[in-house]
Amino acid sequence: TKLILLDSLLQEMTPFELCCYIGISILLGKVLHFLFKPRPPNPFNHDDRKPRKPYVQDQKQRDKVLKQGFSMEKVPDKLDAVIIGSGIGGLTHAVIMAKAGKKVLVLEQHDQAGGCCHTFTEKGFEFDVGIHYIGEMGSQTLNKTLCDQITEGQLEWNQLEEEFDVVSIGYGEENRKYPVTTGMEKWKQLLKKQFPEEENGIDEYFRIMETCENTFIIHGILKLLPLWTVKMAVSSGLLRLLTNLWTRAYTNKTLNVVQSLTSNRELQTVMMYGWGDYGTLPSESYFTMQALLNQHFMIDGGHYPVGGASEIAFNMIPIIEKAGGRVLVRANVQEIIINKDKVAGVRVLKGTETYEIPCEMVVSSAGLYNTFQTLIPKQVAHKSYFSDIASELKPGVATMICFLGLDATPEELGVKAQNFWAFTGNDIDREAKEYLNLDVEDALDRDVPLLFISFPSTKDPQWANHPDRKGKTTAQIITLSNWNWFKAWKDRPVKKRGDEYDEVKQTIGHKMIEQMCKLFPSIRDKIVYTEIASPLTNQYYIGQPNGEIYGLDHTMERFHPWMVARLRPETDIPGLYLTGQDTLEAGFTGALFSGVISAQVCLGRPVLYDLIRLHDRLETVQNKKEK
C-alpha cells in the first residue's frame, strides 16, 4: 500500500518537484549517514592549554624540532595521512588529526618547517618572512581559541601600538600621515576628525562593512556542502535569498565602492590602504575582502607572536609527534602517486635518490598550481575540474622584501611596534597598476608606489632577552612586484643567477631602502646587514611558482559563490585533499581555518562545530571571571 501511494505521489509531481524530492532525499540520507556513522574522537573535547613553558633561545635546541631532515628511517609506518607543506594550513590540519588520534607525516621541501611562519637568522638578527601582524588575538575570539588549542596554550601574543598602522602619502615636504587606530568606532571617529567634510561617506563605509560579517562562515559552509546542493541553491536563487553574497559589498569591486562614497583621494587611500595584505589591486578585488580585513584588525588591533614567528611551528610539531607523526624537512615531494584513479602515496626526492611513501590519504598544502600542474600525473590531472580552475584563476602578484639589520635600539631610532604603509601618491590603484605593467628597464628608474614598512623586533618582547641581540633592531620593507621582471632566471641555481639578475634585484631593493630612509632618516647610518629577496626567492624557499606570497589572486572571479564552493578541500580524485590559503582566503587566518575545514572533511566529523562548542565554553568562563 505504501509503495502504491508513493508511486501515485511521484506521478503527480512536476519534473522540478521530482528533482527537489530526489535531492532532499539524497541530502537527508547523507546527513543521517554523517550523524550516525562511527567517528574519530573530538579533537576539541577538552581545553588543552597548559602553563607557558620557558622560552627556548638556544638555536640548536630549536633546530632539533624545526629542522628534522627527511630519511626513510624517520617515516612512521601505517600512516593515516601524508601532508605536503608545513605552512600554517598544513600544520593546523596535521595537529587536528593528531588530536583525533591520527598518525600523520608532514613533508616540507625547505630546510625548516613553518612555511611563511618560518624565520631565518643572520649576523645576530632574526627575521620573520611572512608574519607581520595578526588580528583577533587580544581577547578570547574564535581565532584565539583555535591558536591556543593547536599549540597547547604555548603561543603568546604581544599587542602592537594602539595606532597599529600609519598611512603615509608622499615623501619629503609633501608627506602626510594618517594613523589607523584600534576599534571600529574609534577609527570611524578618527577618520571624521581627519576628514571632517566626509562624515556621510565615512558612515556609509562602515555601514557597508557591517554587512560582510558572516561572509567567512558562509564560504566555509559552501566548501563543506555537497557540490550538487550548492549548485541547486545557486541556480534556484535560494542562496541569494538566504545569504549576503549578492549585496553591494560582495558584487562590487573595492575601488568602485570607495569611489562611490567619496571623491577625496586622500580618504580613498586610507579606506583602501591595506589592500597589500591580500595583494589584489582595488580595481580587481571585491569589497568584502577589504571589509573582512578591516574587521579582522579592528576587533583587538594588531598582535605579534612572542618569541617570533617560528614559535608557531615550534609549538605545533610536538603535538603531531605525540600521536606518532613526524614533520620532516628537505623532503621534496616530486609526485603524488595515483593507482587505479586513487591516491596511493607520494614520491620524495632526497639528493639523487627517490623514495615512495605509501598512503591512501594525501593532503596538499602546496597550492592549487603546484598540486594540479606539477604533483599530479598529467593524464590524471587533466580529468579533474581543479585543473580547469587552475586555468581560470590567475596567481596573486609577486613580492619583493628587504631585510635590514640596524645597529641601534628602537629608542635610538625613534621607531615603535607599528607598521607604515607608504604610498608615493593618493591615486593608489592607478599608480600601482602603472608600475606593475612597466618593462623591467623602466621599473628600475621609477619610485616604488607602495611600501609596507615594519620593525619586527619592536613587536617581540622576547627580542632583548637574547644576549646577542641587545642594541639591535630589525626592519623589513615589502612591496609588490612583477614576476615577468625575474622569470628569465627562474631555472638558475640560487645565489648563482648572474650579474644581470643581481643588478635588477639590487636596484629595486636599494630604491625601496632609500624611500624608507626618507621617512626614517635615523636608520640611514645604522644599517649593518641587508638582504634583498626577489620573487625568485619566494619561489625557491616557499615553493610559490610565480613568486607570489598570497597564492591565488583575490579577484571577483575567485569569490563568485559557485567558484567558492568548487575550490574546496575534497577533490574529485579519491584520497586527495587540499588545504592552505588557496582553499579559503589569503594570510595567516585564512590558511589557519582552511586547516580546520580540511581536517573536518578528512576526519568525517564536525570539527568546526567541535571548535565552536569549546570556544563558547571558554568564552563563558572568561566572561564570568571578568564580572
Disulfide bonds with the S-S distance in Angstrom:
none
